[in-house]
């Protein structure tokens, strides 16, 4: 099967077939346009950006070419922040596995630290573990994880190869009925130093925030800010470009929004192509 045919197959798997016709980069930056009446039948209205394909070979550049990431400002007590920001990968993972800074530790099966290449050029940040992740100790392993994997492949990537996946909180948040819920502000605040240290250690080229919790936590925005207002723009986290898109779990519930998510990923690829160190 040719490369083009493989890409068509992957986009179809995401629910984004047929292959879109190119109509210029301007269409990409219209995040709040109303979707067509039938997304899956009229998907061509969302265009790929008018740019060359990203140079994926640049992802394997020497580590010596990497630029040190600035240390982000944290909101936790100085002693905790100082300790966490000095940790290496093994120390950080050990600290997360025994963390009791919030009540989520009382109901977790295990922590979900993150997974992928520790010097990845691409960092994807989600909300928090769900039931499957809590059981297996890995991020994005359920149906939403399968969709995320398909998104990777459509971008010409693969889980674990130049990608790293993390969450804002490392323990599964549940409600009184043991159902998944969004993490509370105090839970996010307790866990953010761990994520911030992961980002500093990875020093990615591009960060993709998957969903509202990840976007607002990283960008320190008002909780009432909708994801739709953040899409289509290249934001900055500690000097690194950050793209906001919908969480894969939301896309499973709202498949008509997949075309918008793909437009966000195209923006991320455009940003990567302009930022990657060759």
Legacy VTK file of the C-alpha trace (Angstrom):
# vtk DataFile Version 3.0
C-alpha trace
ASCII
DATASET POLYDATA
POINTS 278 float
0.000 0.000 0.000
1.404 3.411 -0.948
2.087 6.124 1.622
-0.832 8.166 0.313
-3.193 5.195 0.508
-2.077 4.473 4.074
-2.827 8.024 5.076
-6.290 7.821 3.501
-6.922 4.641 5.480
-5.834 6.233 8.745
-7.908 9.346 8.219
-10.887 7.145 7.413
-10.264 5.253 10.664
-10.484 8.586 12.494
-13.789 9.230 10.771
-12.237 11.937 8.615
-12.433 10.439 5.124
-12.550 11.171 2.246
-9.228 12.971 1.772
-9.766 16.685 1.984
-9.270 19.054 -0.885
-6.720 21.798 -0.267
-8.199 25.278 -0.056
-5.481 27.301 1.637
-4.131 27.864 5.106
-6.693 30.541 5.959
-9.402 27.944 6.490
-7.381 26.364 9.255
-7.538 29.451 11.432
-11.335 29.730 11.540
-11.997 27.645 14.660
-15.498 28.875 15.391
-17.008 28.402 11.933
-20.221 26.434 12.020
-19.662 22.838 10.854
-21.310 21.613 7.664
-24.649 19.889 8.008
-23.065 16.499 7.405
-19.412 16.441 8.518
-18.619 12.961 7.307
-20.171 13.500 3.906
-18.880 17.048 3.414
-15.541 16.896 5.155
-13.765 18.686 2.302
-14.887 22.052 3.702
-12.060 21.797 6.274
-8.819 22.304 4.399
-5.330 21.225 5.196
-2.933 24.150 5.626
-1.193 25.323 2.488
2.241 24.150 3.629
4.663 21.403 2.819
4.501 18.193 4.816
6.506 18.471 8.075
10.024 17.133 7.912
9.502 14.128 10.150
13.139 13.138 9.851
13.996 16.212 11.918
12.535 14.468 14.974
15.650 12.321 15.306
18.078 15.243 15.558
20.884 15.032 18.086
20.009 15.848 21.670
22.911 18.299 21.726
20.926 20.564 19.413
18.102 20.915 21.927
17.507 24.274 23.535
17.075 24.293 27.312
13.501 24.984 28.329
12.895 27.795 30.811
11.612 26.638 34.177
7.919 27.569 34.511
6.525 29.516 37.436
4.799 27.218 39.926
2.161 27.881 42.544
3.028 25.221 45.142
5.047 25.851 48.348
8.665 26.693 47.652
10.120 23.596 49.313
8.003 21.206 47.229
8.594 23.128 44.022
12.340 23.263 44.598
12.503 19.543 45.314
10.415 18.554 42.296
12.241 20.858 39.891
15.551 19.229 40.842
14.366 15.666 40.228
15.503 13.431 37.385
13.116 11.017 35.672
13.511 8.175 38.173
13.149 10.442 41.177
10.102 12.126 39.677
8.392 8.845 38.872
9.061 7.579 42.394
7.646 10.777 43.913
4.481 10.488 41.831
3.973 6.833 42.731
3.923 7.636 46.464
2.228 11.051 46.301
-0.425 11.852 48.927
-0.785 15.595 48.299
-4.516 15.350 47.527
-7.375 12.966 48.262
-7.157 11.256 44.870
-4.495 9.015 46.378
-7.153 7.387 48.578
-9.137 5.859 45.716
-6.520 5.171 43.048
-5.475 1.691 41.979
-2.133 3.127 40.892
-0.692 6.364 39.592
-0.388 7.045 35.873
2.901 8.846 35.384
3.015 9.144 31.592
4.494 7.211 28.688
6.678 7.730 25.657
10.088 8.915 24.563
11.673 11.060 27.264
13.254 13.441 24.732
10.200 13.582 22.463
9.654 16.508 20.147
5.862 16.117 20.596
4.133 16.253 23.997
0.418 15.503 24.303
-1.237 16.432 27.608
-4.630 15.107 28.687
-6.836 15.623 31.703
-6.313 12.615 33.944
-6.539 8.824 34.063
-9.835 7.043 33.503
-10.875 3.581 34.648
-8.731 1.709 32.113
-5.700 3.877 32.793
-6.081 3.521 36.560
-6.144 -0.257 36.166
-3.218 -0.542 33.730
-1.067 2.376 34.899
-0.689 3.751 31.353
-2.225 6.896 29.813
-4.833 6.705 27.052
-5.320 2.939 26.831
-9.098 2.768 26.385
-11.262 3.777 23.396
-10.000 7.358 23.624
-6.463 6.007 23.493
-7.223 4.076 20.304
-8.497 7.267 18.700
-5.396 9.137 19.866
-3.222 6.440 18.287
-5.117 6.891 15.015
-4.538 10.632 15.252
-0.814 9.986 15.678
-0.697 7.758 12.615
-2.630 10.279 10.528
0.071 12.800 11.488
2.803 10.376 10.413
3.757 9.444 13.982
3.469 6.523 16.355
2.927 6.227 20.083
6.237 6.089 21.903
8.284 7.181 18.899
9.081 10.859 19.338
5.864 11.330 21.309
5.215 11.571 25.030
1.775 11.414 26.638
1.071 12.834 30.090
-1.893 14.047 32.119
-2.516 17.051 34.322
-3.289 14.792 37.292
-1.678 11.415 37.860
-4.529 9.718 39.752
-8.041 8.950 38.537
-10.681 11.488 39.657
-14.096 9.904 40.362
-17.398 11.135 41.725
-19.517 9.617 44.495
-20.778 6.986 42.038
-17.217 5.985 40.995
-17.635 7.596 37.598
-14.889 9.602 35.928
-14.983 13.350 36.459
-12.813 16.373 35.771
-10.192 17.044 38.455
-10.931 19.772 41.000
-8.801 22.903 41.225
-7.010 21.752 44.372
-6.196 18.410 42.725
-4.757 20.150 39.664
-2.760 22.514 41.859
-1.290 19.621 43.843
-0.222 17.707 40.734
0.957 20.488 38.407
4.577 20.584 39.665
4.988 16.987 38.451
3.718 17.833 34.970
5.769 21.005 34.851
8.894 19.043 35.700
8.070 16.484 32.998
7.790 19.292 30.462
11.102 20.795 31.583
12.837 17.406 31.293
11.339 16.606 27.884
11.715 20.112 26.416
9.411 19.319 23.462
9.159 21.294 20.258
5.338 21.403 20.397
2.808 20.775 23.164
-0.723 19.676 22.246
-3.284 20.226 25.013
-6.060 17.645 24.725
-9.210 19.170 26.128
-10.277 21.970 28.439
-8.596 20.862 31.668
-5.183 20.484 30.051
-5.453 23.758 28.145
-6.636 25.887 31.059
-4.199 24.312 33.520
-1.172 24.913 31.309
-2.211 28.383 30.179
-3.470 29.472 33.645
-6.770 30.739 32.265
-10.205 31.341 33.749
-12.077 28.032 34.239
-14.997 29.411 32.244
-12.909 29.758 29.068
-14.289 27.409 26.367
-11.963 25.287 24.254
-13.547 26.760 21.125
-12.051 30.151 22.014
-8.553 28.675 22.323
-8.434 26.678 19.096
-6.775 27.979 15.954
-4.121 29.928 17.851
-0.533 29.116 18.738
-0.289 29.760 22.477
2.890 29.719 24.572
3.815 27.717 27.640
7.226 28.624 29.126
8.260 29.785 25.663
7.102 26.574 23.949
4.338 26.601 21.313
1.110 25.060 22.585
-1.860 24.038 20.426
-5.297 23.375 21.936
-7.667 20.749 20.576
-10.496 18.558 21.797
-9.930 15.571 24.065
-10.286 12.219 22.227
-12.986 11.152 24.704
-15.018 14.213 23.689
-14.504 13.374 20.021
-15.916 9.895 20.639
-19.058 11.527 22.038
-19.128 14.230 19.356
-17.721 12.697 16.153
-18.830 15.688 14.077
-16.048 17.662 15.762
-13.289 15.381 14.452
-12.755 17.603 11.444
-11.992 20.543 13.743
-9.575 18.402 15.732
-7.761 17.472 12.531
-7.501 21.170 11.641
-5.883 21.702 15.051
-3.396 18.916 14.381
-2.580 20.456 11.008
-1.836 23.719 12.812
0.387 21.780 15.221
2.261 20.188 12.310
2.664 23.583 10.655
4.031 24.964 13.924
6.379 22.005 14.319
7.685 22.438 10.784
8.539 26.049 11.550
10.037 25.338 14.987
11.924 22.033 14.735
15.680 22.146 14.978
17.192 20.224 12.074
LINES 1 279
278 0 1 2 3 4 5 6 7 8 9 10 11 12 13 14 15 16 17 18 19 20 21 22 23 24 25 26 27 28 29 30 31 32 33 34 35 36 37 38 39 40 41 42 43 44 45 46 47 48 49 50 51 52 53 54 55 56 57 58 59 60 61 62 63 64 65 66 67 68 69 70 71 72 73 74 75 76 77 78 79 80 81 82 83 84 85 86 87 88 89 90 91 92 93 94 95 96 97 98 99 100 101 102 103 104 105 106 107 108 109 110 111 112 113 114 115 116 117 118 119 120 121 122 123 124 125 126 127 128 129 130 131 132 133 134 135 136 137 138 139 140 141 142 143 144 145 146 147 148 149 150 151 152 153 154 155 156 157 158 159 160 161 162 163 164 165 166 167 168 169 170 171 172 173 174 175 176 177 178 179 180 181 182 183 184 185 186 187 188 189 190 191 192 193 194 195 196 197 198 199 200 201 202 203 204 205 206 207 208 209 210 211 212 213 214 215 216 217 218 219 220 221 222 223 224 225 226 227 228 229 230 231 232 233 234 235 236 237 238 239 240 241 242 243 244 245 246 247 248 249 250 251 252 253 254 255 256 257 258 259 260 261 262 263 264 265 266 267 268 269 270 271 272 273 274 275 276 277
